């Protein structure tokens, strides 16, 4: 995650979401 540094982003189809800080990255 570019915001909090967590290594895992959950895959939600057209976007990825960080469970720790709530950052969402759209594909």
C-alpha positions in Angstrom: 0.0 0.0 0.0 1.5 3.4 -1.0 -0.3 5.1 1.8 0.5 3.1 4.9 3.2 0.7 3.7 1.2 -2.5 4.2 2.2 -5.1 1.7 -1.2 -6.6 1.0 -3.9 -5.1 -1.1 -7.1 -7.1 -1.4 -8.3 -7.7 -5.0 -11.9 -6.6 -5.6 -12.2 -7.0 -9.4 -11.6 -3.6 -10.9 -9.8 -2.2 -7.8 -7.5 -3.1 -4.9 -8.2 -2.1 -1.4 -6.0 -1.9 1.7 -7.8 -3.4 4.8 -5.5 -1.5 7.2 -5.9 2.2 6.1 -8.7 2.0 3.6 -6.7 3.0 0.6 -8.3 2.1 -2.7 -6.3 1.7 -6.0 -8.3 1.5 -9.2 -6.9 -0.6 -12.0 
